[in-house]
Amino acid sequence: MLSSEIKGDLLVLFHKNPGLIDSLDGVARRIGRIGTAIQTDVQDMVSAHILGTRRIGGREIIFLDRSGDKAAQESILGYLKNLKGKTE
């Protein structure tokens, strides 16, 4: 999930503000970018179930998919523990 600086910025933003619900352009502004610059990274994170999207009032909004994010964190933690066990 940290294959780009933008994904790292998005993770930090949503983990510091887990209740955040905003449009693509709104999220982009919050991390100092424009919507088109983050669109691919957001879609990657939606595909990985870390972020979610929903239509509200004709606008697509982005939010933290808490269950997907938790599963991703557990998967990463398991992977890191496995690596640690192999180096000991």
mmCIF file as gemmi writes it, N, C-alpha and C atoms, coordinates in Angstrom:
data_model
loop_
_atom_site.group_PDB
_atom_site.id
_atom_site.type_symbol
_atom_site.label_atom_id
_atom_site.label_alt_id
_atom_site.label_comp_id
_atom_site.label_asym_id
_atom_site.label_entity_id
_atom_site.label_seq_id
_atom_site.pdbx_PDB_ins_code
_atom_site.Cartn_x
_atom_site.Cartn_y
_atom_site.Cartn_z
_atom_site.occupancy
_atom_site.B_iso_or_equiv
_atom_site.pdbx_formal_charge
_atom_site.auth_seq_id
_atom_site.auth_asym_id
_atom_site.pdbx_PDB_model_num
ATOM 1 N N . MET Axp A 1 ? 0.806 -1.206 0 1 0 ? 1 A 1
ATOM 2 C CA . MET Axp A 1 ? 0 0 0 1 0 ? 1 A 1
ATOM 3 C C . MET Axp A 1 ? 0.846 1.265 0 1 0 ? 1 A 1
ATOM 4 N N . LEU Axp A 2 ? 2.125 1.113 0.219 1 0 ? 2 A 1
ATOM 5 C CA . LEU Axp A 2 ? 2.969 2.303 0.215 1 0 ? 2 A 1
ATOM 6 C C . LEU Axp A 2 ? 3.8 2.383 -1.056 1 0 ? 2 A 1
ATOM 7 N N . SER Axp A 3 ? 3.222 1.953 -2.164 1 0 ? 3 A 1
ATOM 8 C CA . SER Axp A 3 ? 3.938 1.976 -3.431 1 0 ? 3 A 1
ATOM 9 C C . SER Axp A 3 ? 4.039 3.372 -4.031 1 0 ? 3 A 1
ATOM 10 N N . SER Axp A 4 ? 3.365 4.344 -3.407 1 0 ? 4 A 1
ATOM 11 C CA . SER Axp A 4 ? 3.476 5.727 -3.869 1 0 ? 4 A 1
ATOM 12 C C . SER Axp A 4 ? 3.332 6.666 -2.679 1 0 ? 4 A 1
ATOM 13 N N . GLU Axp A 5 ? 3.866 7.84 -2.843 1 0 ? 5 A 1
ATOM 14 C CA . GLU Axp A 5 ? 3.756 8.861 -1.8 1 0 ? 5 A 1
ATOM 15 C C . GLU Axp A 5 ? 2.295 9.235 -1.561 1 0 ? 5 A 1
ATOM 16 N N . ILE Axp A 6 ? 1.535 9.265 -2.627 1 0 ? 6 A 1
ATOM 17 C CA . ILE Axp A 6 ? 0.115 9.626 -2.508 1 0 ? 6 A 1
ATOM 18 C C . ILE Axp A 6 ? -0.625 8.614 -1.648 1 0 ? 6 A 1
ATOM 19 N N . LYS Axp A 7 ? -0.376 7.32 -1.852 1 0 ? 7 A 1
ATOM 20 C CA . LYS Axp A 7 ? -1.044 6.305 -1.03 1 0 ? 7 A 1
ATOM 21 C C . LYS Axp A 7 ? -0.666 6.466 0.436 1 0 ? 7 A 1
ATOM 22 N N . GLY Axp A 8 ? 0.592 6.771 0.699 1 0 ? 8 A 1
ATOM 23 C CA . GLY Axp A 8 ? 1.013 7.026 2.073 1 0 ? 8 A 1
ATOM 24 C C . GLY Axp A 8 ? 0.286 8.224 2.661 1 0 ? 8 A 1
ATOM 25 N N . ASP Axp A 9 ? 0.172 9.297 1.873 1 0 ? 9 A 1
ATOM 26 C CA . ASP Axp A 9 ? -0.553 10.488 2.326 1 0 ? 9 A 1
ATOM 27 C C . ASP Axp A 9 ? -2.024 10.174 2.595 1 0 ? 9 A 1
ATOM 28 N N . LEU Axp A 10 ? -2.624 9.366 1.732 1 0 ? 10 A 1
ATOM 29 C CA . LEU Axp A 10 ? -4.029 8.99 1.914 1 0 ? 10 A 1
ATOM 30 C C . LEU Axp A 10 ? -4.221 8.152 3.171 1 0 ? 10 A 1
ATOM 31 N N . LEU Axp A 11 ? -3.324 7.199 3.403 1 0 ? 11 A 1
ATOM 32 C CA . LEU Axp A 11 ? -3.413 6.381 4.621 1 0 ? 11 A 1
ATOM 33 C C . LEU Axp A 11 ? -3.314 7.245 5.866 1 0 ? 11 A 1
ATOM 34 N N . VAL Axp A 12 ? -2.361 8.165 5.885 1 0 ? 12 A 1
ATOM 35 C CA . VAL Axp A 12 ? -2.192 9.042 7.037 1 0 ? 12 A 1
ATOM 36 C C . VAL Axp A 12 ? -3.453 9.895 7.232 1 0 ? 12 A 1
ATOM 37 N N . LEU Axp A 13 ? -3.949 10.483 6.153 1 0 ? 13 A 1
ATOM 38 C CA . LEU Axp A 13 ? -5.149 11.328 6.236 1 0 ? 13 A 1
ATOM 39 C C . LEU Axp A 13 ? -6.328 10.559 6.816 1 0 ? 13 A 1
ATOM 40 N N . PHE Axp A 14 ? -6.611 9.383 6.275 1 0 ? 14 A 1
ATOM 41 C CA . PHE Axp A 14 ? -7.786 8.642 6.731 1 0 ? 14 A 1
ATOM 42 C C . PHE Axp A 14 ? -7.583 7.999 8.093 1 0 ? 14 A 1
ATOM 43 N N . HIS Axp A 15 ? -6.365 7.67 8.458 1 0 ? 15 A 1
ATOM 44 C CA . HIS Axp A 15 ? -6.144 7.125 9.8 1 0 ? 15 A 1
ATOM 45 C C . HIS Axp A 15 ? -6.223 8.212 10.857 1 0 ? 15 A 1
ATOM 46 N N . LYS Axp A 16 ? -5.811 9.429 10.526 1 0 ? 16 A 1
ATOM 47 C CA . LYS Axp A 16 ? -5.949 10.547 11.469 1 0 ? 16 A 1
ATOM 48 C C . LYS Axp A 16 ? -7.389 11.053 11.535 1 0 ? 16 A 1
ATOM 49 N N . ASN Axp A 17 ? -8.148 10.8 10.476 1 0 ? 17 A 1
ATOM 50 C CA . ASN Axp A 17 ? -9.538 11.266 10.379 1 0 ? 17 A 1
ATOM 51 C C . ASN Axp A 17 ? -10.427 10.112 9.903 1 0 ? 17 A 1
ATOM 52 N N . PRO Axp A 18 ? -10.599 9.076 10.729 1 0 ? 18 A 1
ATOM 53 C CA . PRO Axp A 18 ? -11.301 7.869 10.262 1 0 ? 18 A 1
ATOM 54 C C . PRO Axp A 18 ? -12.76 8.1 9.867 1 0 ? 18 A 1
ATOM 55 N N . GLY Axp A 19 ? -13.364 9.175 10.303 1 0 ? 19 A 1
ATOM 56 C CA . GLY Axp A 19 ? -14.747 9.459 9.938 1 0 ? 19 A 1
ATOM 57 C C . GLY Axp A 19 ? -14.873 10.365 8.726 1 0 ? 19 A 1
ATOM 58 N N . LEU Axp A 20 ? -13.757 10.679 8.094 1 0 ? 20 A 1
ATOM 59 C CA . LEU Axp A 20 ? -13.749 11.589 6.954 1 0 ? 20 A 1
ATOM 60 C C . LEU Axp A 20 ? -14.543 11.011 5.785 1 0 ? 20 A 1
ATOM 61 N N . ILE Axp A 21 ? -15.415 11.831 5.237 1 0 ? 21 A 1
ATOM 62 C CA . ILE Axp A 21 ? -16.19 11.499 4.041 1 0 ? 21 A 1
ATOM 63 C C . ILE Axp A 21 ? -16.096 12.721 3.142 1 0 ? 21 A 1
ATOM 64 N N . ASP Axp A 22 ? -15.519 12.555 1.949 1 0 ? 22 A 1
ATOM 65 C CA . ASP Axp A 22 ? -15.314 13.708 1.067 1 0 ? 22 A 1
ATOM 66 C C . ASP Axp A 22 ? -15.23 13.245 -0.378 1 0 ? 22 A 1
ATOM 67 N N . SER Axp A 23 ? -15.325 14.204 -1.28 1 0 ? 23 A 1
ATOM 68 C CA . SER Axp A 23 ? -15.196 13.917 -2.711 1 0 ? 23 A 1
ATOM 69 C C . SER Axp A 23 ? -13.727 13.717 -3.061 1 0 ? 23 A 1
ATOM 70 N N . LEU Axp A 24 ? -13.485 13.233 -4.259 1 0 ? 24 A 1
ATOM 71 C CA . LEU Axp A 24 ? -12.118 13.048 -4.733 1 0 ? 24 A 1
ATOM 72 C C . LEU Axp A 24 ? -11.351 14.368 -4.674 1 0 ? 24 A 1
ATOM 73 N N . ASP Axp A 25 ? -11.963 15.432 -5.168 1 0 ? 25 A 1
ATOM 74 C CA . ASP Axp A 25 ? -11.289 16.732 -5.15 1 0 ? 25 A 1
ATOM 75 C C . ASP Axp A 25 ? -11.069 17.232 -3.728 1 0 ? 25 A 1
ATOM 76 N N . GLY Axp A 26 ? -12.025 16.988 -2.843 1 0 ? 26 A 1
ATOM 77 C CA . GLY Axp A 26 ? -11.876 17.402 -1.454 1 0 ? 26 A 1
ATOM 78 C C . GLY Axp A 26 ? -10.746 16.66 -0.759 1 0 ? 26 A 1
ATOM 79 N N . VAL Axp A 27 ? -10.666 15.363 -0.981 1 0 ? 27 A 1
ATOM 80 C CA . VAL Axp A 27 ? -9.586 14.565 -0.4 1 0 ? 27 A 1
ATOM 81 C C . VAL Axp A 27 ? -8.251 15.031 -0.965 1 0 ? 27 A 1
ATOM 82 N N . ALA Axp A 28 ? -8.211 15.264 -2.269 1 0 ? 28 A 1
ATOM 83 C CA . ALA Axp A 28 ? -6.969 15.716 -2.913 1 0 ? 28 A 1
ATOM 84 C C . ALA Axp A 28 ? -6.492 17.031 -2.305 1 0 ? 28 A 1
ATOM 85 N N . ARG Axp A 29 ? -7.405 17.976 -2.116 1 0 ? 29 A 1
ATOM 86 C CA . ARG Axp A 29 ? -7.025 19.27 -1.516 1 0 ? 29 A 1
ATOM 87 C C . ARG Axp A 29 ? -6.453 19.09 -0.122 1 0 ? 29 A 1
ATOM 88 N N . ARG Axp A 30 ? -7.012 18.151 0.63 1 0 ? 30 A 1
ATOM 89 C CA . ARG Axp A 30 ? -6.545 17.924 1.998 1 0 ? 30 A 1
ATOM 90 C C . ARG Axp A 30 ? -5.097 17.441 2.053 1 0 ? 30 A 1
ATOM 91 N N . ILE Axp A 31 ? -4.628 16.79 0.964 1 0 ? 31 A 1
ATOM 92 C CA . ILE Axp A 31 ? -3.238 16.324 0.952 1 0 ? 31 A 1
ATOM 93 C C . ILE Axp A 31 ? -2.381 17.161 -0.012 1 0 ? 31 A 1
ATOM 94 N N . GLY Axp A 32 ? -2.912 18.301 -0.418 1 0 ? 32 A 1
ATOM 95 C CA . GLY Axp A 32 ? -2.152 19.222 -1.25 1 0 ? 32 A 1
ATOM 96 C C . GLY Axp A 32 ? -1.989 18.789 -2.699 1 0 ? 32 A 1
ATOM 97 N N . ARG Axp A 33 ? -2.988 18.115 -3.228 1 0 ? 33 A 1
ATOM 98 C CA . ARG Axp A 33 ? -2.936 17.621 -4.613 1 0 ? 33 A 1
ATOM 99 C C . ARG Axp A 33 ? -4.215 18.031 -5.34 1 0 ? 33 A 1
ATOM 100 N N . ILE Axp A 34 ? -4.295 17.634 -6.6 1 0 ? 34 A 1
ATOM 101 C CA . ILE Axp A 34 ? -5.534 17.817 -7.359 1 0 ? 34 A 1
ATOM 102 C C . ILE Axp A 34 ? -6.146 16.437 -7.608 1 0 ? 34 A 1
ATOM 103 N N . GLY Axp A 35 ? -7.44 16.421 -7.844 1 0 ? 35 A 1
ATOM 104 C CA . GLY Axp A 35 ? -8.175 15.165 -7.969 1 0 ? 35 A 1
ATOM 105 C C . GLY Axp A 35 ? -7.617 14.207 -8.996 1 0 ? 35 A 1
ATOM 106 N N . THR Axp A 36 ? -7.272 14.717 -10.168 1 0 ? 36 A 1
ATOM 107 C CA . THR Axp A 36 ? -6.764 13.827 -11.218 1 0 ? 36 A 1
ATOM 108 C C . THR Axp A 36 ? -5.427 13.199 -10.826 1 0 ? 36 A 1
ATOM 109 N N . ALA Axp A 37 ? -4.665 13.863 -9.952 1 0 ? 37 A 1
ATOM 110 C CA . ALA Axp A 37 ? -3.353 13.343 -9.537 1 0 ? 37 A 1
ATOM 111 C C . ALA Axp A 37 ? -3.477 12.164 -8.577 1 0 ? 37 A 1
ATOM 112 N N . ILE Axp A 38 ? -4.604 12.066 -7.87 1 0 ? 38 A 1
ATOM 113 C CA . ILE Axp A 38 ? -4.749 10.983 -6.886 1 0 ? 38 A 1
ATOM 114 C C . ILE Axp A 38 ? -5.728 9.903 -7.323 1 0 ? 38 A 1
ATOM 115 N N . GLN Axp A 39 ? -6.388 10.109 -8.439 1 0 ? 39 A 1
ATOM 116 C CA . GLN Axp A 39 ? -7.469 9.216 -8.862 1 0 ? 39 A 1
ATOM 117 C C . GLN Axp A 39 ? -7.024 7.756 -8.971 1 0 ? 39 A 1
ATOM 118 N N . THR Axp A 40 ? -5.894 7.488 -9.588 1 0 ? 40 A 1
ATOM 119 C CA . THR Axp A 40 ? -5.42 6.111 -9.762 1 0 ? 40 A 1
ATOM 120 C C . THR Axp A 40 ? -5.102 5.473 -8.419 1 0 ? 40 A 1
ATOM 121 N N . ASP Axp A 41 ? -4.434 6.229 -7.534 1 0 ? 41 A 1
ATOM 122 C CA . ASP Axp A 41 ? -4.085 5.691 -6.218 1 0 ? 41 A 1
ATOM 123 C C . ASP Axp A 41 ? -5.329 5.425 -5.381 1 0 ? 41 A 1
ATOM 124 N N . VAL Axp A 42 ? -6.303 6.316 -5.458 1 0 ? 42 A 1
ATOM 125 C CA . VAL Axp A 42 ? -7.564 6.097 -4.738 1 0 ? 42 A 1
ATOM 126 C C . VAL Axp A 42 ? -8.239 4.835 -5.263 1 0 ? 42 A 1
ATOM 127 N N . GLN Axp A 43 ? -8.27 4.666 -6.579 1 0 ? 43 A 1
ATOM 128 C CA . GLN Axp A 43 ? -8.91 3.48 -7.152 1 0 ? 43 A 1
ATOM 129 C C . GLN Axp A 43 ? -8.195 2.209 -6.713 1 0 ? 43 A 1
ATOM 130 N N . ASP Axp A 44 ? -6.856 2.246 -6.65 1 0 ? 44 A 1
ATOM 131 C CA . ASP Axp A 44 ? -6.098 1.088 -6.157 1 0 ? 44 A 1
ATOM 132 C C . ASP Axp A 44 ? -6.509 0.755 -4.729 1 0 ? 44 A 1
ATOM 133 N N . MET Axp A 45 ? -6.67 1.782 -3.905 1 0 ? 45 A 1
ATOM 134 C CA . MET Axp A 45 ? -7.024 1.571 -2.5 1 0 ? 45 A 1
ATOM 135 C C . MET Axp A 45 ? -8.476 1.126 -2.349 1 0 ? 45 A 1
ATOM 136 N N . VAL Axp A 46 ? -9.336 1.543 -3.257 1 0 ? 46 A 1
ATOM 137 C CA . VAL Axp A 46 ? -10.725 1.061 -3.268 1 0 ? 46 A 1
ATOM 138 C C . VAL Axp A 46 ? -10.728 -0.419 -3.67 1 0 ? 46 A 1
ATOM 139 N N . SER Axp A 47 ? -9.935 -0.764 -4.674 1 0 ? 47 A 1
ATOM 140 C CA . SER Axp A 47 ? -9.848 -2.167 -5.12 1 0 ? 47 A 1
ATOM 141 C C . SER Axp A 47 ? -9.301 -3.069 -4.018 1 0 ? 47 A 1
ATOM 142 N N . ALA Axp A 48 ? -8.437 -2.515 -3.166 1 0 ? 48 A 1
ATOM 143 C CA . ALA Axp A 48 ? -7.866 -3.279 -2.044 1 0 ? 48 A 1
ATOM 144 C C . ALA Axp A 48 ? -8.773 -3.229 -0.814 1 0 ? 48 A 1
ATOM 145 N N . HIS Axp A 49 ? -9.911 -2.566 -0.92 1 0 ? 49 A 1
ATOM 146 C CA . HIS Axp A 49 ? -10.908 -2.444 0.153 1 0 ? 49 A 1
ATOM 147 C C . HIS Axp A 49 ? -10.38 -1.673 1.367 1 0 ? 49 A 1
ATOM 148 N N . ILE Axp A 50 ? -9.443 -0.769 1.137 1 0 ? 50 A 1
ATOM 149 C CA . ILE Axp A 50 ? -8.963 0.098 2.213 1 0 ? 50 A 1
ATOM 150 C C . ILE Axp A 50 ? -9.785 1.379 2.23 1 0 ? 50 A 1
ATOM 151 N N . LEU Axp A 51 ? -10.142 1.855 1.047 1 0 ? 51 A 1
ATOM 152 C CA . LEU Axp A 51 ? -11.071 2.981 0.931 1 0 ? 51 A 1
ATOM 153 C C . LEU Axp A 51 ? -12.334 2.47 0.262 1 0 ? 51 A 1
ATOM 154 N N . GLY Axp A 52 ? -13.417 3.172 0.498 1 0 ? 52 A 1
ATOM 155 C CA . GLY Axp A 52 ? -14.68 2.836 -0.14 1 0 ? 52 A 1
ATOM 156 C C . GLY Axp A 52 ? -15.232 4.056 -0.847 1 0 ? 52 A 1
ATOM 157 N N . THR Axp A 53 ? -16.161 3.84 -1.745 1 0 ? 53 A 1
ATOM 158 C CA . THR Axp A 53 ? -16.849 4.942 -2.422 1 0 ? 53 A 1
ATOM 159 C C . THR Axp A 53 ? -18.35 4.69 -2.366 1 0 ? 53 A 1
ATOM 160 N N . ARG Axp A 54 ? -19.078 5.772 -2.426 1 0 ? 54 A 1
ATOM 161 C CA . ARG Axp A 54 ? -20.544 5.691 -2.41 1 0 ? 54 A 1
ATOM 162 C C . ARG Axp A 54 ? -21.08 6.962 -3.076 1 0 ? 54 A 1
ATOM 163 N N . ARG Axp A 55 ? -22.208 6.847 -3.703 1 0 ? 55 A 1
ATOM 164 C CA . ARG Axp A 55 ? -22.864 8.019 -4.304 1 0 ? 55 A 1
ATOM 165 C C . ARG Axp A 55 ? -23.831 8.614 -3.294 1 0 ? 55 A 1
ATOM 166 N N . ILE Axp A 56 ? -23.662 9.898 -3.041 1 0 ? 56 A 1
ATOM 167 C CA . ILE Axp A 56 ? -24.577 10.622 -2.163 1 0 ? 56 A 1
ATOM 168 C C . ILE Axp A 56 ? -24.946 11.923 -2.863 1 0 ? 56 A 1
ATOM 169 N N . GLY Axp A 57 ? -26.215 12.101 -3.113 1 0 ? 57 A 1
ATOM 170 C CA . GLY Axp A 57 ? -26.686 13.316 -3.765 1 0 ? 57 A 1
ATOM 171 C C . GLY Axp A 57 ? -26.06 13.576 -5.119 1 0 ? 57 A 1
ATOM 172 N N . GLY Axp A 58 ? -25.818 12.526 -5.87 1 0 ? 58 A 1
ATOM 173 C CA . GLY Axp A 58 ? -25.248 12.698 -7.191 1 0 ? 58 A 1
ATOM 174 C C . GLY Axp A 58 ? -23.734 12.841 -7.215 1 0 ? 58 A 1
ATOM 175 N N . ARG Axp A 59 ? -23.11 12.855 -6.05 1 0 ? 59 A 1
ATOM 176 C CA . ARG Axp A 59 ? -21.648 12.973 -5.975 1 0 ? 59 A 1
ATOM 177 C C . ARG Axp A 59 ? -21.063 11.697 -5.413 1 0 ? 59 A 1
ATOM 178 N N . GLU Axp A 60 ? -19.915 11.312 -5.933 1 0 ? 60 A 1
ATOM 179 C CA . GLU Axp A 60 ? -19.221 10.155 -5.391 1 0 ? 60 A 1
ATOM 180 C C . GLU Axp A 60 ? -18.329 10.622 -4.246 1 0 ? 60 A 1
ATOM 181 N N . ILE Axp A 61 ? -18.456 9.955 -3.113 1 0 ? 61 A 1
ATOM 182 C CA . ILE Axp A 61 ? -17.645 10.303 -1.952 1 0 ? 61 A 1
ATOM 183 C C . ILE Axp A 61 ? -16.71 9.137 -1.625 1 0 ? 61 A 1
ATOM 184 N N . ILE Axp A 62 ? -15.639 9.483 -0.926 1 0 ? 62 A 1
ATOM 185 C CA . ILE Axp A 62 ? -14.619 8.508 -0.542 1 0 ? 62 A 1
ATOM 186 C C . ILE Axp A 62 ? -14.579 8.457 0.979 1 0 ? 62 A 1
ATOM 187 N N . PHE Axp A 63 ? -14.383 7.259 1.515 1 0 ? 63 A 1
ATOM 188 C CA . PHE Axp A 63 ? -14.311 7.093 2.963 1 0 ? 63 A 1
ATOM 189 C C . PHE Axp A 63 ? -13.4 5.914 3.283 1 0 ? 63 A 1
ATOM 190 N N . LEU Axp A 64 ? -12.978 5.82 4.528 1 0 ? 64 A 1
ATOM 191 C CA . LEU Axp A 64 ? -12.165 4.703 4.986 1 0 ? 64 A 1
ATOM 192 C C . LEU Axp A 64 ? -13.056 3.483 5.162 1 0 ? 64 A 1
ATOM 193 N N . ASP Axp A 65 ? -12.706 2.393 4.502 1 0 ? 65 A 1
ATOM 194 C CA . ASP Axp A 65 ? -13.411 1.121 4.676 1 0 ? 65 A 1
ATOM 195 C C . ASP Axp A 65 ? -12.775 0.45 5.896 1 0 ? 65 A 1
ATOM 196 N N . ARG Axp A 66 ? -13.355 0.661 7.046 1 0 ? 66 A 1
ATOM 197 C CA . ARG Axp A 66 ? -12.731 0.23 8.301 1 0 ? 66 A 1
ATOM 198 C C . ARG Axp A 66 ? -12.456 -1.268 8.359 1 0 ? 66 A 1
ATOM 199 N N . SER Axp A 67 ? -13.393 -2.078 7.908 1 0 ? 67 A 1
ATOM 200 C CA . SER Axp A 67 ? -13.165 -3.525 7.977 1 0 ? 67 A 1
ATOM 201 C C . SER Axp A 67 ? -12.09 -3.948 6.982 1 0 ? 67 A 1
ATOM 202 N N . GLY Axp A 68 ? -12.095 -3.387 5.795 1 0 ? 68 A 1
ATOM 203 C CA . GLY Axp A 68 ? -11.068 -3.7 4.809 1 0 ? 68 A 1
ATOM 204 C C . GLY Axp A 68 ? -9.699 -3.213 5.236 1 0 ? 68 A 1
ATOM 205 N N . ASP Axp A 69 ? -9.665 -2.026 5.845 1 0 ? 69 A 1
ATOM 206 C CA . ASP Axp A 69 ? -8.402 -1.475 6.337 1 0 ? 69 A 1
ATOM 207 C C . ASP Axp A 69 ? -7.844 -2.353 7.452 1 0 ? 69 A 1
ATOM 208 N N . LYS Axp A 70 ? -8.717 -2.791 8.343 1 0 ? 70 A 1
ATOM 209 C CA . LYS Axp A 70 ? -8.276 -3.654 9.451 1 0 ? 70 A 1
ATOM 210 C C . LYS Axp A 70 ? -7.718 -4.971 8.907 1 0 ? 70 A 1
ATOM 211 N N . ALA Axp A 71 ? -8.398 -5.553 7.931 1 0 ? 71 A 1
ATOM 212 C CA . ALA Axp A 71 ? -7.925 -6.805 7.335 1 0 ? 71 A 1
ATOM 213 C C . ALA Axp A 71 ? -6.568 -6.605 6.656 1 0 ? 71 A 1
ATOM 214 N N . ALA Axp A 72 ? -6.4 -5.474 5.978 1 0 ? 72 A 1
ATOM 215 C CA . ALA Axp A 72 ? -5.115 -5.191 5.321 1 0 ? 72 A 1
ATOM 216 C C . ALA Axp A 72 ? -4.01 -5.034 6.353 1 0 ? 72 A 1
ATOM 217 N N . GLN Axp A 73 ? -4.299 -4.339 7.45 1 0 ? 73 A 1
ATOM 218 C CA . GLN Axp A 73 ? -3.301 -4.172 8.509 1 0 ? 73 A 1
ATOM 219 C C . GLN Axp A 73 ? -2.918 -5.521 9.109 1 0 ? 73 A 1
ATOM 220 N N . GLU Axp A 74 ? -3.898 -6.382 9.335 1 0 ? 74 A 1
ATOM 221 C CA . GLU Axp A 74 ? -3.613 -7.705 9.891 1 0 ? 74 A 1
ATOM 222 C C . GLU Axp A 74 ? -2.782 -8.538 8.921 1 0 ? 74 A 1
ATOM 223 N N . SER Axp A 75 ? -3.074 -8.441 7.637 1 0 ? 75 A 1
ATOM 224 C CA . SER Axp A 75 ? -2.319 -9.164 6.629 1 0 ? 75 A 1
ATOM 225 C C . SER Axp A 75 ? -0.87 -8.686 6.581 1 0 ? 75 A 1
ATOM 226 N N . ILE Axp A 76 ? -0.675 -7.378 6.635 1 0 ? 76 A 1
ATOM 227 C CA . ILE Axp A 76 ? 0.679 -6.809 6.63 1 0 ? 76 A 1
ATOM 228 C C . ILE Axp A 76 ? 1.423 -7.232 7.888 1 0 ? 76 A 1
ATOM 229 N N . LEU Axp A 77 ? 0.766 -7.185 9.026 1 0 ? 77 A 1
ATOM 230 C CA . LEU Axp A 77 ? 1.39 -7.587 10.283 1 0 ? 77 A 1
ATOM 231 C C . LEU Axp A 77 ? 1.803 -9.056 10.229 1 0 ? 77 A 1
ATOM 232 N N . GLY Axp A 78 ? 0.946 -9.912 9.715 1 0 ? 78 A 1
ATOM 233 C CA . GLY Axp A 78 ? 1.273 -11.33 9.582 1 0 ? 78 A 1
ATOM 234 C C . GLY Axp A 78 ? 2.468 -11.543 8.664 1 0 ? 78 A 1
ATOM 235 N N . TYR Axp A 79 ? 2.5 -10.803 7.577 1 0 ? 79 A 1
ATOM 236 C CA . TYR Axp A 79 ? 3.625 -10.893 6.642 1 0 ? 79 A 1
ATOM 237 C C . TYR Axp A 79 ? 4.924 -10.472 7.328 1 0 ? 79 A 1
ATOM 238 N N . LEU Axp A 80 ? 4.888 -9.369 8.076 1 0 ? 80 A 1
ATOM 239 C CA . LEU Axp A 80 ? 6.087 -8.893 8.765 1 0 ? 80 A 1
ATOM 240 C C . LEU Axp A 80 ? 6.544 -9.871 9.842 1 0 ? 80 A 1
ATOM 241 N N . LYS Axp A 81 ? 5.595 -10.464 10.559 1 0 ? 81 A 1
ATOM 242 C CA . LYS Axp A 81 ? 5.959 -11.458 11.581 1 0 ? 81 A 1
ATOM 243 C C . LYS Axp A 81 ? 6.607 -12.662 10.914 1 0 ? 81 A 1
ATOM 244 N N . ASN Axp A 82 ? 6.098 -13.064 9.767 1 0 ? 82 A 1
ATOM 245 C CA . ASN Axp A 82 ? 6.658 -14.19 9.028 1 0 ? 82 A 1
ATOM 246 C C . ASN Axp A 82 ? 8.091 -13.875 8.588 1 0 ? 82 A 1
ATOM 247 N N . LEU Axp A 83 ? 8.316 -12.671 8.125 1 0 ? 83 A 1
ATOM 248 C CA . LEU Axp A 83 ? 9.669 -12.26 7.728 1 0 ? 83 A 1
ATOM 249 C C . LEU Axp A 83 ? 10.612 -12.272 8.92 1 0 ? 83 A 1
ATOM 250 N N . LYS Axp A 84 ? 10.134 -11.762 10.042 1 0 ? 84 A 1
ATOM 251 C CA . LYS Axp A 84 ? 10.955 -11.712 11.25 1 0 ? 84 A 1
ATOM 252 C C . LYS Axp A 84 ? 11.343 -13.129 11.69 1 0 ? 84 A 1
ATOM 253 N N . GLY Axp A 85 ? 10.404 -14.057 11.61 1 0 ? 85 A 1
ATOM 254 C CA . GLY Axp A 85 ? 10.668 -15.445 11.999 1 0 ? 85 A 1
ATOM 255 C C . GLY Axp A 85 ? 11.708 -16.093 11.102 1 0 ? 85 A 1
ATOM 256 N N . LYS Axp A 86 ? 11.761 -15.703 9.852 1 0 ? 86 A 1
ATOM 257 C CA . LYS Axp A 86 ? 12.729 -16.283 8.931 1 0 ? 86 A 1
ATOM 258 C C . LYS Axp A 86 ? 14.133 -15.737 9.147 1 0 ? 86 A 1
ATOM 259 N N . THR Axp A 87 ? 14.25 -14.542 9.739 1 0 ? 87 A 1
ATOM 260 C CA . THR Axp A 87 ? 15.567 -13.943 9.933 1 0 ? 87 A 1
ATOM 261 C C . THR Axp A 87 ? 16.17 -14.299 11.283 1 0 ? 87 A 1
ATOM 262 N N . GLU Axp A 88 ? 15.412 -14.917 12.136 1 0 ? 88 A 1
ATOM 263 C CA . GLU Axp A 88 ? 15.926 -15.262 13.467 1 0 ? 88 A 1
ATOM 264 C C . GLU Axp A 88 ? 16.567 -16.619 13.482 1 0 ? 88 A 1
